[in-house]
Amino acid sequence: MEVTHTITNLIIFVLAIYVGYHVVWTVTPALHTPLMAVTNAISAIIIIGAMLAAGLTEGIVGQIAGTLAVALAAVNVFGGFLVTQRMLEMFKKKEPKAKPAAKEGAQQ
């Protein structure tokens, strides 16, 4: 019995979800921002692979799965950049508040 390419791709997809879930949940908060940056780069590569999978697959199931993979990876990249930007803004120094202008009558 021969396993079709669609079944092989589905198995890889399920294993990637399983491994990704366990990797993300074991990350300490201090490493979250660097991990997000690397994850964004990996997701960008995944988009290319998903586009190839969607375009080169002959079956409709494979094309749908590839298109879904492109959409999910794109959401992951966009959301990852938003989260990373927000986290990096937390470490920026805030501008000191301007002191109110002194009243002229108080200076005398």
N, C-alpha and C positions, 0 to 999 in steps of 0.2 A: 504494500500500500504506500502510495507516494503522498507526501504532505504538500499541499499547494503553497504558493508564495504568500497568499493572503493569510493563511493560518500561521505561517512562520512569522510574518510581520505582526500579527495579532499577539502572538506569544511574546515577542520582543517588546511590544508596547506594554503589555501587562507587567512584565518583569521590570521594565523601566519605571513604571508607576510605583511598584512595590519598593524597589531600591531607593528611588527618590524620596518617597515618604519617610523611610527609616533614616536616611541621611539627614534630611532637614530637621527632623525632630530631635536629633542628638547634638545639634549645634548650640554652642554657648552664645549668649547674647552679644558678647564682645566680638565674636567673629561674624556676626550677622551681615554687617555692611560689606566687608570684603567678599563674603560668600555670594551676596546678591550681585555684586559686580561680575564675578565669574559666572554665575548662573545666567546673567543676561547675555554674556558672550556665547555660552553654550547654547542657549535658546535661539540665538541668531543662526547658529550652525544647524540647529534642528529644523529651523524654518526651511533652509535650503534642502535638507534631506527629505522633509515632508513634501515639498513642492515636487521633487523628483519622484517620490513615491506616488503622489497623486497623478502626475503626468505620465509616468511610464507603466502604471498598472493597467491591465486590460479589463479586469473585472470591476463592476460598479461598486462592490463593497470596498475594495481597495482604494478606489478613487474617493469615495465618501470618507473613509478613514484618513486618507492623506489630506483631504481638504479640511477635515476636523482638526488634524494635527497642526496644519498651518495656522488655523484660527486660534487654537489654544496656545501655541508657541508665541504668536504675535501678542496676544493678551498678556502672556507671561513676561515678555520683554518690556512692553509698555508699562505694566504695573510694577515691574521690578525697578525700572528707572524712576518712577514716581516715588516709590518707597525709599530707594537709596537717596534721592534728592532730599526728601523730608528728613531722613536720619542725619544727613550731612549738615543740614541747616540747624539742627539742634546743637552742633558743636561750634557754630559761628558766634563770635562775640557780638553782643547786641550794642547798638549805639546808646551812649548815655543820654538820659532824658535831658532836654534843654531846661535850664533854670528859668523861671519866669522873670521877665524884665522887671528891674527895680523901679519902684515909683519915684518920681522926681521929688515929691514932698518928703519921702523917707530919707533921702540923701542929706538933707540939711540938718 
